[in-house]
Amino acid sequence: MKSRNWLLLFYALLVAGLPLAGLAYALLGSVGIAGPLATGFTGRYWLALGTDTGLLKSALFSMWVAGASLTLAVALALALVLGAQATLRRRPFPTLLYVPLLMPSLVMGFYLFQLLSRAGWLSRLSFGLGFTSGVEGFPELVQDAAGVGIIAAHVLLAFPFLTLLFQAIYQESRLADYYQLAQTLGARPGQFRWRVAVPVLLRRAAPTLLLSGIATLGAYDIPLLLGRPYPQMLSVYIATRLQRFDLRELPAAYLAGFLVAVGLLGLILVLTRLARRHAL
């Protein structure tokens, strides 16, 4: 019994104690009490936040990338589950869905960089086929202002997992039987999909979808490889400021990290509670 208590204490320390200690250190560093440049309490870094638009632009860019990635991944997964049930049951397609899940995100980012960059495989192929006259004629798909490459990488990583999740919910909820019943009652296939199947799948998968979107919001390695120096996603923005040689940037970086961490934790709590309230 004692060993179980020690195990629970160690687990609580890992999942709560250390992150909370890190948040406390970041908060103290943002007001000049902790850190290499601690000189006493000051609020100038908080006041300077109102004139610095970098954090706000990074937050908006991160929300755009997370929202677009999750929307496209969910749309692809729903299209496969609701429109290709026979294919999902036929091998080797179910096995192929696991292949992207085995790839680390950095590997996926590097693969897309080699595929979609202006010096990549598609650019060379389009030049060889005469579709483009040079590197400048190929569209900017990575390290672009809209984050197309980042979104594509997250979609490729997320939609196979979401397809497997939706397929499990589809079978567990016996939606195939409900489809037969809806047809017997005269409902069209489109009516069943939009009024029955899609609400059931989205509500049952809502907590996982929310956590997936928040994980994309805080991603680091893919935006670092496929993103521009400006705008940056939140994790890259904070890490860049923490790693600068100018130590005077550290309090502002501590402040940005503290605000982002608290904001994400609050978002997780609120959205998870909403998802549970509206779950079936």
C-alpha positions in Angstrom: 0.0 0.0 0.0 2.9 2.3 0.8 4.6 1.7 -2.5 1.3 2.6 -4.3 1.2 5.9 -2.4 4.8 6.7 -3.3 4.0 5.9 -6.9 1.0 8.2 -6.9 3.1 10.9 -5.3 5.8 10.5 -7.9 3.2 10.7 -10.7 1.6 13.8 -9.2 5.0 15.4 -9.0 5.7 14.7 -12.7 2.3 15.8 -14.1 1.5 18.6 -11.7 4.4 19.6 -9.4 7.1 20.2 -12.0 4.9 22.1 -14.5 3.5 24.3 -11.7 7.0 24.9 -10.5 8.0 25.9 -14.0 5.0 28.3 -14.2 5.9 29.8 -10.9 9.5 30.4 -12.0 8.3 32.0 -15.2 6.0 34.3 -13.4 8.7 35.3 -10.9 11.1 35.9 -13.8 8.6 38.1 -15.6 8.4 40.4 -12.6 12.2 40.5 -12.0 12.3 38.3 -8.9 13.9 35.2 -10.4 16.3 34.5 -13.3 19.8 35.7 -14.2 18.8 39.4 -14.3 16.7 39.4 -11.1 17.0 42.9 -9.5 13.8 43.1 -7.6 10.1 43.4 -8.4 9.2 45.3 -11.5 6.2 45.5 -13.7 7.8 47.0 -16.8 7.8 43.7 -18.7 4.0 43.4 -18.3 3.6 47.0 -19.3 5.7 46.5 -22.4 3.5 43.6 -23.5 0.9 46.1 -24.5 3.2 47.6 -27.2 4.6 44.3 -28.4 2.4 42.8 -31.1 4.7 39.8 -31.7 3.0 37.6 -29.1 -0.5 38.5 -30.4 0.4 37.8 -34.0 2.0 34.5 -33.1 -1.1 33.5 -31.1 -3.4 34.4 -34.0 -1.2 32.6 -36.5 -1.1 29.5 -34.2 -4.9 29.5 -33.9 -5.2 29.7 -37.7 -2.9 26.8 -38.2 -4.5 24.7 -35.5 -8.0 25.5 -36.7 -7.3 24.8 -40.4 -5.3 21.6 -39.6 -8.0 20.2 -37.4 -10.8 21.1 -39.8 -9.2 19.5 -42.8 -8.2 16.4 -40.9 -11.7 16.0 -39.5 -13.2 16.5 -42.9 -10.9 13.9 -44.5 -11.6 11.4 -41.7 -15.3 11.8 -41.9 -15.3 11.5 -45.7 -13.5 8.2 -45.4 -15.6 6.8 -42.6 -19.0 7.8 -44.0 -18.2 7.4 -47.7 -15.7 4.5 -47.9 -16.8 1.9 -45.4 -16.0 -1.0 -47.8 -12.5 0.4 -48.4 -11.8 0.8 -44.7 -12.6 -2.9 -44.2 -10.5 -4.1 -47.1 -6.8 -4.8 -46.5 -4.2 -3.4 -46.8 -5.9 0.0 -46.4 -6.6 -0.2 -42.6 -2.9 -1.1 -42.1 -1.7 1.8 -44.2 -3.5 4.2 -41.9 -1.0 3.3 -39.2 2.1 4.2 -41.3 1.9 8.0 -40.7 1.3 7.4 -37.0 4.8 5.7 -36.8 6.5 8.9 -38.2 7.9 11.4 -35.7 6.6 14.9 -36.5 10.1 16.1 -37.4 10.4 13.3 -40.0 7.1 14.3 -41.5 8.2 17.9 -41.6 11.5 17.0 -43.3 9.7 14.8 -45.8 7.3 17.6 -46.8 10.2 20.1 -47.0 11.8 17.8 -49.6 8.6 17.3 -51.4 7.0 20.8 -51.5 9.8 23.3 -51.3 10.8 25.3 -54.4 13.9 23.1 -54.7 12.0 19.9 -53.9 10.8 17.0 -55.8 7.5 18.4 -57.0 9.2 21.6 -58.2 11.7 19.6 -60.2 9.0 17.4 -61.6 6.9 20.3 -62.7 10.0 21.9 -64.3 10.8 18.7 -66.1 7.3 18.4 -67.5 7.3 22.0 -68.6 4.7 23.3 -66.2 7.1 25.9 -64.6 10.0 27.8 -66.1 12.1 27.8 -63.0 12.2 27.8 -59.2 10.3 31.1 -59.1 7.4 29.7 -61.0 6.6 27.0 -58.4 4.2 28.2 -55.7 5.5 28.8 -52.2 4.2 25.9 -50.2 6.7 25.7 -47.3 8.0 28.6 -45.2 5.1 30.6 -46.5 3.1 33.4 -44.8 -0.1 31.3 -44.7 1.5 28.2 -43.1 0.4 25.8 -45.9 3.3 23.5 -45.3 2.7 23.4 -41.5 -1.0 22.7 -42.0 -0.3 19.9 -44.5 2.1 18.2 -42.1 -0.3 18.3 -39.3 -3.2 17.1 -41.5 -1.1 14.1 -42.7 -0.3 13.2 -39.1 -3.8 13.7 -37.7 -6.3 12.4 -40.2 -5.2 8.7 -40.1 -5.6 8.7 -36.3 -9.0 10.5 -36.6 -10.1 8.0 -39.2 -9.3 5.1 -37.0 -11.1 6.9 -34.1 -14.2 7.7 -36.1 -14.3 4.1 -37.5 -14.2 2.7 -34.0 -17.0 5.0 -32.9 -18.9 4.1 -36.0 -18.8 0.4 -35.2 -19.3 0.8 -31.5 -22.4 3.1 -32.0 -23.8 0.6 -34.6 -24.3 3.4 -37.1 -24.5 0.9 -39.9 -27.7 -0.5 -38.3 -29.1 3.0 -37.9 -28.3 3.7 -41.6 -30.4 0.6 -42.6 -33.2 1.8 -40.3 -33.1 5.3 -41.7 -33.3 4.0 -45.3 -36.3 1.9 -44.3 -38.0 5.0 -42.9 -37.3 6.8 -46.2 -34.4 9.0 -45.3 -31.8 9.8 -47.9 -28.1 8.9 -47.4 -27.2 12.5 -47.1 -29.8 13.1 -44.4 -28.5 10.2 -42.4 -24.9 11.4 -42.7 -25.5 15.0 -41.7 -28.3 14.6 -39.1 -27.3 11.3 -37.5 -23.8 10.1 -38.2 -21.8 13.3 -38.1 -23.3 14.6 -34.8 -22.7 11.2 -33.2 -19.1 11.0 -34.4 -18.2 14.5 -33.5 -19.8 14.5 -30.0 -18.2 11.2 -29.1 -14.8 12.3 -30.3 -15.0 15.9 -29.0 -12.5 15.6 -26.1 -9.9 13.9 -28.4 -10.5 16.5 -31.1 -10.0 19.4 -28.6 -6.8 17.9 -27.3 -5.5 17.3 -30.8 -6.2 20.9 -31.7 -4.4 22.2 -28.6 -1.5 19.9 -29.3 -1.2 21.5 -32.8 -1.5 24.9 -31.2 1.6 24.2 -29.2 3.6 22.3 -31.8 7.3 23.1 -32.1 9.4 21.0 -34.5 7.2 21.2 -37.6 6.7 25.0 -37.4 10.4 25.4 -36.8 11.3 23.5 -40.0 8.4 24.5 -42.3 7.6 28.0 -40.9 8.9 31.5 -41.6 10.9 33.6 -39.1 7.8 35.8 -39.0 5.0 35.1 -38.2 6.0 32.3 -35.9 3.9 29.9 -34.0 3.8 30.3 -30.2 6.2 27.6 -29.2 8.8 28.8 -31.8 8.3 32.4 -30.8 8.9 31.7 -27.1 11.9 29.4 -27.7 13.5 31.9 -30.0 13.3 34.6 -27.4 14.6 32.3 -24.7 17.6 31.3 -26.8 18.8 34.7 -27.8 22.2 35.9 -26.6 20.8 39.0 -25.1 19.9 38.1 -21.5 17.7 41.2 -21.3 15.1 39.2 -23.5 14.7 36.5 -20.8 12.0 38.3 -18.6 9.9 39.0 -21.7 10.3 35.4 -22.8 9.3 34.1 -19.3 6.2 36.3 -19.5 5.2 35.0 -22.9 5.7 31.4 -21.8 3.7 32.0 -18.6 0.8 33.6 -20.4 0.7 30.9 -23.2 0.9 28.1 -20.7 -1.9 29.5 -18.5 -4.0 30.3 -21.5 -3.7 26.7 -22.9 -4.4 25.2 -19.5 -7.5 27.3 -19.2 -8.6 26.5 -22.7 -8.2 22.8 -22.0 -10.3 23.0 -18.9 -13.1 25.1 -20.4 -13.3 23.1 -23.7 -13.1 19.7 -22.0 -15.9 20.7 -19.6 -18.0 21.9 -22.6 -17.3 18.7 -24.5 -18.4 16.6 -21.6 -21.6 18.6 -21.0 -22.7 18.1 -24.7 -21.4 14.6 -25.1 -23.9 11.8 -25.7 
